[in-house]
Amino acid sequence: MRPIIFTHIKCPLHRYTFRGKALREWVEQQCEGRVLNLFAGKTLLQVDEVRNDLDPDAPADYHRDALEFLRSWPGEKFNTMLLDPPYSYRKSMELYKGIRCSPFRRLKDTIPSHLEIGGKVITFGYHSVVMGKNRAFVVEKIGIFSHGGTIHDTIASVERYRSGL
């Protein structure tokens, strides 16, 4: 069993997760190769990024529901996928103007077919939601981003896809 690396960073909370410098730099350091940012928001990352966001006002290459996007993606597989969906029903309604986001379990079941073996999935939320060993993923790192006061921490899980290795 490999040890999991934990990182704790204090940083302000932003409506768009990657807007804060410390968190943005951390996620950019975790990314490898070609990156799919499925819930891209408004912050551009300094990585080789394909951007999807349901909000038509977000600077994205595609504006589709995340599950619909994956199911119809005809291109090459990705080395890293970023999953930063709204963390609650209220956030989903607020950020996506009342449009509900993809069912997360179906989304996670679809991801492996679009990820290179040895690739990463980095998932953000109020809790440590992971792809899991049943989908052939191994947790390598956990990032905890404390925003202070009574604000929920943001938790990031970095997992490696080990299918076929």
BAZARO-651850 format. One record per residue: z, x, y of N, C-alpha, C in turn; chain; residue number from 0. Coordinates in pm, 1 decimal. Layout:
% BAZARO-651850
NODE       nzz       nxx       nyy      cazz      caxx      cayy       czz       cxx       cyy  kette   nr
NODE         Z         X         Y         Z         X         Y         Z         X         Y      A  NUM
...
END
This chain:
% BAZARO-651850
NODE       nzz       nxx       nyy      cazz      caxx      cayy       czz       cxx       cyy  kette   nr
NODE       0.0      84.4    -118.0       0.0       0.0       0.0       0.0      89.0     124.5      A    0
NODE     -90.7      62.5     215.2    -100.2     139.7     338.6      -5.7      83.9     443.6      A    1
NODE      47.0     171.0     526.9     134.4     121.3     634.7      52.2      49.0     741.8      A    2
NODE     112.7     -48.7     804.0      50.5    -121.6     914.9      99.5     -57.2    1044.0      A    3
NODE       8.8     -28.7    1134.6      43.3      32.0    1263.3      72.4     -79.8    1363.5      A    4
NODE     190.7     -75.2    1424.4     229.6    -174.0    1525.3     223.7    -110.2    1663.4      A    5
NODE     167.1    -185.2    1758.4     161.8    -142.1    1898.0     223.6    -251.8    1982.5      A    6
NODE     310.7    -212.3    2075.2     371.2    -309.1    2167.4     335.4    -267.8    2309.2      A    7
NODE     273.3    -360.1    2382.6     231.4    -332.4    2520.3     278.1    -446.2    2609.4      A    8
NODE     340.3    -411.0    2721.1     376.6    -511.2    2821.0     260.0    -523.6    2918.8      A    9
NODE     217.1    -646.1    2941.4     104.2    -668.2    3032.1     107.2    -811.9    3082.2      A   10
NODE      51.5    -835.8    3200.3      50.4    -971.7    3252.9     -41.3   -1062.6    3170.8      A   11
NODE      -8.9   -1189.5    3169.5     -91.1   -1289.4    3102.2    -206.1   -1328.3    3193.9      A   12
NODE    -323.1   -1341.3    3136.6    -440.5   -1388.4    3209.7    -502.7   -1503.8    3133.7      A   13
NODE    -566.7   -1592.1    3206.2    -635.0   -1706.1    3144.3    -735.5   -1657.2    3040.6      A   14
NODE    -805.6   -1549.9    3072.7    -899.6   -1488.9    2979.2    -832.7   -1364.0    2922.9      A   15
NODE    -808.2   -1363.9    2793.9    -726.3   -1263.3    2726.5    -758.4   -1120.5    2766.7      A   16
NODE    -887.1   -1085.8    2774.7    -924.9    -946.4    2796.2    -932.0    -907.7    2943.7      A   17
NODE    -890.6    -994.4    3032.0    -893.8    -964.0    3175.2    -792.1    -855.9    3211.1      A   18
NODE    -677.1    -856.3    3145.2    -573.6    -756.2    3172.7    -616.4    -618.8    3123.4      A   19
NODE    -598.5    -517.6    3205.8    -647.1    -383.4    3176.0    -591.6    -326.5    3045.4      A   20
NODE    -461.6    -333.5    3025.9    -400.2    -273.0    2907.2    -451.0    -337.6    2778.7      A   21
NODE    -458.3    -468.8    2775.6    -505.1    -538.3    2656.9    -654.4    -512.3    2636.2      A   22
NODE    -733.2    -515.9    2742.6    -877.0    -489.6    2733.4    -903.5    -348.8    2678.2      A   23
NODE    -832.3    -249.7    2730.6    -851.6    -112.4    2681.9    -812.4    -100.2    2534.8      A   24
NODE    -704.4    -167.2    2495.0    -660.6    -162.8    2355.9    -769.2    -220.2    2264.9      A   25
NODE    -822.2    -336.7    2300.4    -922.8    -399.6    2213.8   -1050.9    -316.8    2210.6      A   26
NODE   -1089.4    -258.0    2321.8   -1209.6    -173.3    2322.7   -1191.8     -53.3    2229.9      A   27
NODE   -1070.8       1.9    2223.5   -1043.4     116.1    2135.2   -1049.4      76.3    1987.2      A   28
NODE   -1020.2     -50.5    1957.2   -1020.2     -97.0    1818.3   -1160.6    -127.0    1767.6      A   29
NODE   -1252.3    -156.8    1857.9   -1387.5    -197.5    1818.6   -1467.6     -80.3    1764.2      A   30
NODE   -1550.1    -111.0    1665.2   -1639.5     -11.5    1605.4   -1780.3     -70.4    1599.5      A   31
NODE   -1880.4      11.0    1633.4   -2019.8     -28.9    1618.6   -2057.0    -153.6    1696.0      A   32
NODE   -2139.5    -233.3    1632.9   -2190.4    -356.5    1694.9   -2084.5    -465.2    1683.4      A   33
NODE   -2052.0    -527.5    1797.8   -1940.2    -621.6    1806.9   -1990.3    -762.6    1835.5      A   34
NODE   -1939.2    -860.2    1760.8   -1962.1   -1001.3    1791.4   -1834.7   -1056.2    1851.6      A   35
NODE   -1843.9   -1101.8    1976.1   -1731.9   -1164.5    2045.3   -1760.5   -1314.7    2044.1      A   36
NODE   -1699.7   -1386.3    1948.1   -1731.8   -1527.6    1925.8   -1680.3   -1622.3    2033.1      A   37
NODE   -1571.9   -1586.8    2100.4   -1513.3   -1668.4    2207.1   -1501.4   -1578.9    2330.2      A   38
NODE   -1613.2   -1535.1    2383.3   -1620.5   -1423.2    2476.6   -1546.7   -1442.6    2609.2      A   39
NODE   -1539.7   -1561.6    2660.7   -1475.7   -1580.1    2790.4   -1555.2   -1514.6    2901.9      A   40
NODE   -1486.0   -1471.4    3006.4   -1555.7   -1419.7    3124.3   -1546.2   -1268.9    3141.8      A   41
NODE   -1471.7   -1200.4    3054.8   -1453.7   -1055.9    3068.8   -1553.6    -980.8    2982.7      A   42
NODE   -1631.8    -895.0    3045.6   -1726.9    -811.3    2972.6   -1654.3    -687.3    2921.8      A   43
NODE   -1670.6    -657.5    2795.2   -1607.5    -540.2    2735.3   -1704.1    -422.8    2737.7      A   44
NODE   -1649.3    -302.8    2735.6   -1729.8    -180.5    2733.6   -1755.3    -139.2    2588.5      A   45
NODE   -1824.9    -227.4    2515.3   -1862.7    -205.2    2376.2   -2004.2    -261.3    2357.6      A   46
NODE   -2066.0    -234.0    2244.6   -2197.6    -288.9    2210.6   -2174.3    -432.5    2162.7      A   47
NODE   -2178.5    -525.8    2256.4   -2125.4    -660.7    2234.8   -2234.3    -767.2    2237.9      A   48
NODE   -2235.0    -855.1    2136.0   -2310.2    -979.7    2137.9   -2207.8   -1085.7    2173.4      A   49
NODE   -2233.8   -1160.7    2280.5   -2134.6   -1253.2    2335.4   -2174.2   -1398.2    2310.6      A   50
NODE   -2078.2   -1475.3    2259.6   -2095.2   -1618.9    2242.6   -1975.1   -1687.6    2305.4      A   51
NODE   -2000.7   -1792.9    2380.5   -1892.0   -1873.8    2435.3   -1945.4   -2014.1    2457.7      A   52
NODE   -1868.4   -2112.3    2417.5   -1908.2   -2252.1    2429.5   -1925.6   -2294.5    2575.0      A   53
NODE   -1851.7   -2232.7    2664.5   -1858.4   -2266.2    2807.0   -1990.2   -2215.0    2866.2      A   54
NODE   -2075.9   -2303.4    2917.7   -2203.8   -2259.5    2972.8   -2189.4   -2173.4    3098.6      A   55
NODE   -2072.2   -2172.3    3160.5   -2048.5   -2090.0    3279.1   -2002.4   -1948.2    3244.4      A   56
NODE   -1972.7   -1922.9    3117.8   -1929.0   -1788.7    3076.5   -2050.2   -1696.9    3065.8      A   57
NODE   -2033.7   -1568.8    3104.7   -2145.4   -1474.9    3090.0   -2162.8   -1435.2    2942.9      A   58
NODE   -2244.2   -1511.5    2872.5   -2261.6   -1490.3    2729.1   -2409.8   -1493.2    2693.6      A   59
NODE   -2441.5   -1429.5    2581.4   -2577.9   -1431.7    2529.9   -2610.6   -1567.5    2468.5      A   60
NODE   -2507.8   -1633.0    2413.9   -2523.2   -1762.4    2347.6   -2409.9   -1853.6    2393.1      A   61
NODE   -2437.5   -1984.5    2394.8   -2337.1   -2084.5    2433.5   -2331.9   -2191.8    2324.7      A   62
NODE   -2276.4   -2152.0    2211.1   -2273.4   -2242.5    2097.6   -2132.9   -2248.4    2039.2      A   63
NODE   -2108.0   -2354.3    1965.2   -1985.6   -2363.4    1887.7   -1983.0   -2243.2    1792.6      A   64
NODE   -1868.3   -2180.1    1776.5   -1857.7   -2055.9    1699.5   -1905.9   -2071.7    1555.4      A   65
NODE   -1867.4   -2179.2    1489.5   -1909.7   -2200.7    1351.0   -2060.2   -2225.0    1343.8      A   66
NODE   -2111.3   -2304.2    1433.4   -2255.9   -2330.1    1439.7   -2331.5   -2199.1    1466.0      A   67
NODE   -2276.8   -2117.1    1554.6   -2338.8   -1988.1    1584.2   -2350.9   -1903.9    1456.9      A   68
NODE   -2239.3   -1887.8    1384.9   -2240.8   -1805.5    1263.6   -2334.2   -1861.5    1156.7      A   69
NODE   -2329.6   -1991.5    1137.7   -2412.3   -2052.2    1033.0   -2561.6   -2035.6    1059.4      A   70
NODE   -2598.8   -2019.3    1184.8   -2741.7   -2007.4    1216.8   -2783.1   -1865.5    1256.8      A   71
NODE   -2690.3   -1770.2    1253.0   -2721.8   -1633.5    1296.5   -2819.5   -1567.7    1198.7      A   72
NODE   -2940.5   -1531.3    1246.1   -3039.0   -1470.4    1157.8   -3039.5   -1317.7    1164.0      A   73
NODE   -2962.0   -1261.4    1254.3   -2967.6   -1117.7    1280.6   -2887.2   -1032.5    1184.9      A   74
NODE   -2876.3    -905.6    1222.1   -2803.2    -807.1    1143.2   -2654.4    -840.1    1138.0      A   75
NODE   -2587.7    -783.3    1038.2   -2443.2    -799.2    1028.0   -2375.4    -716.8    1137.2      A   76
NODE   -2250.7    -750.4    1163.9   -2172.5    -683.7    1267.8   -2072.2    -587.2    1205.5      A   77
NODE   -2029.7    -488.7    1285.4   -1926.5    -394.0    1242.9   -1787.5    -442.0    1281.9      A   78
NODE   -1780.1    -518.5    1391.2   -1652.9    -573.3    1439.2   -1676.6    -715.7    1488.1      A   79
NODE   -1581.1    -803.8    1460.0   -1583.9    -938.8    1515.5   -1453.1    -962.6    1588.1      A   80
NODE   -1464.1   -1018.4    1708.6   -1347.4   -1055.9    1787.6   -1330.8   -1206.6    1781.7      A   81
NODE   -1212.0   -1249.5    1743.0   -1178.7   -1391.8    1737.6   -1066.2   -1417.4    1836.1      A   82
NODE   -1102.1   -1472.0    1949.9   -1003.5   -1503.5    2053.5   -1021.3   -1649.3    2096.0      A   83
NODE    -999.6   -1742.3    2001.0   -1017.3   -1883.4    2033.9    -901.6   -1932.9    2120.2      A   84
NODE    -914.8   -2050.7    2179.7    -797.9   -2108.2    2248.1    -682.3   -2116.2    2149.1      A   85
NODE    -562.8   -2078.8    2195.6    -448.3   -2067.4    2105.3    -379.5   -2199.9    2075.7      A   86
NODE    -419.2   -2306.0    2143.2    -357.5   -2436.0    2121.6    -458.6   -2545.5    2155.3      A   87
NODE    -428.2   -2665.9    2110.9    -513.8   -2780.7    2141.0    -527.3   -2798.3    2292.4      A   88
NODE    -416.9   -2783.3    2365.9    -419.8   -2797.2    2511.8    -514.3   -2694.6    2574.0      A   89
NODE    -507.3   -2568.7    2528.0    -595.4   -2464.6    2580.3    -741.8   -2495.2    2548.1      A   90
NODE    -765.5   -2548.4    2430.2    -901.9   -2584.3    2392.2    -957.0   -2690.8    2486.6      A   91
NODE    -877.1   -2790.4    2515.3    -920.0   -2897.5    2604.5    -940.6   -2845.2    2747.1      A   92
NODE    -852.9   -2754.9    2790.0    -859.4   -2700.0    2925.7    -979.0   -2605.7    2943.9      A   93
NODE    -993.5   -2508.7    2854.2   -1097.3   -2406.2    2870.2   -1237.0   -2454.7    2834.3      A   94
NODE   -1245.2   -2550.2    2742.6   -1376.4   -2595.6    2698.8   -1404.9   -2739.5    2741.2      A   95
NODE   -1340.0   -2782.6    2848.2   -1369.7   -2909.8    2914.3   -1370.4   -3028.6    2817.3      A   96
NODE   -1270.8   -3029.5    2730.0   -1254.6   -3141.6    2638.6   -1331.8   -3130.2    2508.7      A   97
NODE   -1409.8   -3023.2    2490.9   -1484.6   -3004.6    2367.0   -1394.7   -2931.9    2267.5      A   98
NODE   -1377.6   -2985.6    2150.2   -1293.7   -2921.9    2049.6   -1367.4   -2805.4    1985.8      A   99
NODE   -1294.2   -2698.9    1959.4   -1351.6   -2578.8    1897.7   -1361.2   -2595.1    1746.8      A  100
NODE   -1435.5   -2506.3    1685.1   -1458.0   -2506.5    1539.9   -1327.9   -2507.9    1461.7      A  101
NODE   -1327.3   -2573.7    1345.6   -1212.5   -2562.4    1255.8   -1198.3   -2415.8    1214.0      A  102
NODE   -1082.3   -2358.2    1237.9   -1063.2   -2214.3    1222.2   -1076.9   -2168.6    1077.2      A  103
NODE   -1032.5   -2248.9     983.2   -1041.6   -2208.2     842.3   -1187.6   -2195.9     799.3      A  104
NODE   -1271.8   -2292.6     836.6   -1414.2   -2285.3     801.6   -1480.1   -2165.8     869.7      A  105
NODE   -1438.0   -2138.2     990.8   -1490.9   -2023.2    1063.7   -1456.8   -1894.1     988.4      A  106
NODE   -1330.5   -1880.4     945.8   -1288.3   -1760.2     872.7   -1361.2   -1746.9     739.2      A  107
NODE   -1390.3   -1859.1     673.9   -1462.1   -1855.1     546.3   -1607.0   -1808.3     564.3      A  108
NODE   -1663.7   -1829.5     680.9   -1803.4   -1794.7     709.0   -1819.7   -1649.7     754.7      A  109
NODE   -1717.1   -1592.8     812.6   -1724.8   -1458.4     872.9   -1769.3   -1347.8     776.6      A  110
NODE   -1716.2   -1337.9     654.4   -1753.4   -1224.5     569.1   -1903.9   -1206.9     546.9      A  111
NODE   -1979.1   -1314.5     546.2   -2123.1   -1301.0     522.3   -2197.4   -1242.1     642.2      A  112
NODE   -2128.7   -1224.7     755.8   -2190.2   -1168.4     876.1   -2125.3   -1036.8     918.8      A  113
NODE   -2042.3    -981.5     831.7   -1969.1    -858.9     863.1   -2003.8    -750.8     760.7      A  114
NODE   -2031.1    -631.5     809.6   -2057.3    -518.4     720.0   -1932.9    -488.9     636.9      A  115
NODE   -1952.9    -445.5     514.3   -1839.4    -401.4     433.1   -1776.3    -281.9     504.5      A  116
NODE   -1645.3    -284.4     518.2   -1574.2    -181.1     594.2   -1559.0    -218.5     740.7      A  117
NODE   -1617.1    -332.1     780.5   -1606.2    -378.0     919.6   -1469.4    -435.9     950.5      A  118
NODE   -1450.7    -467.7    1077.9   -1320.8    -517.9    1124.8   -1332.3    -659.8    1181.0      A  119
NODE   -1223.3    -733.1    1166.8   -1203.7    -858.3    1239.4   -1074.8    -841.4    1317.9      A  120
NODE   -1082.2    -869.2    1447.8    -964.4    -860.7    1534.7    -939.1   -1001.8    1585.9      A  121
NODE    -824.1   -1057.8    1546.6    -790.3   -1196.2    1577.0    -672.8   -1201.0    1673.4      A  122
NODE    -683.3   -1286.5    1775.7    -580.0   -1302.1    1877.9    -521.2   -1442.1    1871.0      A  123
NODE    -390.8   -1453.1    1900.8    -325.7   -1583.2    1903.8    -179.5   -1570.9    1942.2      A  124
NODE    -108.8   -1684.2    1933.5      35.6   -1685.5    1957.2     111.7   -1646.4    1831.1      A  125
NODE      41.3   -1637.1    1718.9     101.5   -1597.5    1592.2       0.8   -1510.7    1517.9      A  126
NODE      42.5   -1447.8    1412.7     -42.8   -1351.0    1343.6    -129.3   -1419.3    1238.0      A  127
NODE    -230.9   -1490.7    1284.1    -327.4   -1551.3    1194.0    -416.6   -1439.3    1142.8      A  128
NODE    -435.7   -1432.6    1011.4    -517.7   -1325.5     955.9    -627.0   -1383.1     865.8      A  129
NODE    -728.4   -1302.1     841.2    -835.8   -1339.2     748.4    -779.5   -1346.8     606.4      A  130
NODE    -695.7   -1250.8     570.6    -622.9   -1255.3     444.6    -689.1   -1186.1     327.2      A  131
NODE    -605.6   -1150.2     229.7    -654.1   -1077.0     112.4    -744.5   -1162.5      24.4      A  132
NODE    -731.5   -1295.3      27.5    -819.9   -1380.8     -51.9    -964.7   -1373.0      -4.1      A  133
NODE    -984.5   -1330.9     119.6   -1118.7   -1309.4     174.0   -1153.7   -1160.4     172.9      A  134
NODE   -1074.1   -1079.1     107.3   -1095.9    -934.6      90.1   -1070.3    -855.0     217.9      A  135
NODE    -969.3    -894.9     294.8    -932.1    -822.8     416.3    -794.0    -760.7     400.5      A  136
NODE    -777.6    -645.0     464.6    -649.9    -573.3     463.5    -608.3    -551.6     608.5      A  137
NODE    -485.6    -590.8     640.5    -433.6    -570.6     776.4    -406.1    -422.2     797.1      A  138
NODE    -461.8    -366.3     905.8    -439.5    -226.2     939.7    -347.9    -210.2    1060.5      A  139
NODE    -362.6    -299.7    1157.5    -286.1    -287.2    1281.8    -245.0    -425.1    1332.1      A  140
NODE    -132.5    -425.9    1402.1     -85.1    -544.3    1473.1     -54.6    -501.3    1615.6      A  141
NODE    -110.9    -572.6    1711.3     -80.9    -548.5    1852.2       0.3    -664.5    1906.3      A  142
NODE     110.9    -633.5    1971.1     194.4    -736.4    2033.7     191.0    -710.9    2183.8      A  143
NODE     146.6    -812.2    2257.9     130.4    -800.8    2402.4     229.6    -895.4    2468.6      A  144
NODE     335.4    -837.7    2525.6     442.9    -916.0    2587.6     410.3    -941.2    2733.3      A  145
NODE     418.6   -1068.3    2770.6     382.0   -1108.9    2906.3     503.4   -1135.2    2995.5      A  146
NODE     620.9   -1128.4    2937.6     743.9   -1145.0    3016.3     791.1   -1289.1    3024.1      A  147
NODE     918.3   -1303.0    3061.0     978.3   -1435.4    3078.7     971.1   -1518.7    2952.1      A  148
NODE     941.2   -1647.0    2970.6     934.1   -1738.9    2856.9     791.0   -1760.0    2808.3      A  149
NODE     700.8   -1672.0    2849.0     560.4   -1683.2    2809.3     544.0   -1626.8    2667.9      A  150
NODE     473.0   -1701.4    2583.5     446.1   -1654.1    2447.1     378.3   -1517.7    2450.2      A  151
NODE     416.1   -1430.1    2357.5     343.2   -1304.6    2339.5     205.3   -1336.4    2282.6      A  152
NODE     110.3   -1249.3    2309.6     -19.4   -1254.8    2243.3     -12.6   -1156.3    2127.9      A  153
NODE     -54.6   -1200.2    2010.2     -50.5   -1116.1    1892.2    -193.3   -1095.0    1842.4      A  154
NODE    -227.0    -969.5    1816.4    -359.1    -935.9    1764.6    -344.8    -873.1    1626.8      A  155
NODE    -426.3    -918.0    1533.6    -430.8    -861.4    1398.6    -564.2    -791.0    1380.7      A  156
NODE    -560.0    -666.0    1337.4    -680.8    -589.4    1309.8    -690.5    -574.5    1158.9      A  157
NODE    -798.3    -630.1    1101.9    -816.1    -627.5     956.1    -948.5    -562.0     919.7      A  158
NODE    -948.1    -495.8     806.2   -1067.7    -428.7     754.8   -1120.6    -507.6     634.5      A  159
NODE   -1252.3    -529.6     632.8   -1317.4    -601.3     524.0   -1341.9    -504.9     408.0      A  160
NODE   -1278.8    -529.7     294.0   -1282.6    -437.1     180.8   -1363.7    -487.4      61.6      A  161
NODE   -1438.5    -591.9      76.8   -1515.0    -645.1     -35.3   -1610.4    -539.4     -89.9      A  162
NODE   -1609.5    -521.3    -218.7   -1701.4    -430.0    -284.7   -1661.7    -283.4    -277.6      A  163
NODE   -1552.0    -250.1    -210.8   -1510.9    -108.4    -202.5   -1418.6     -72.0    -316.5      A  164
END
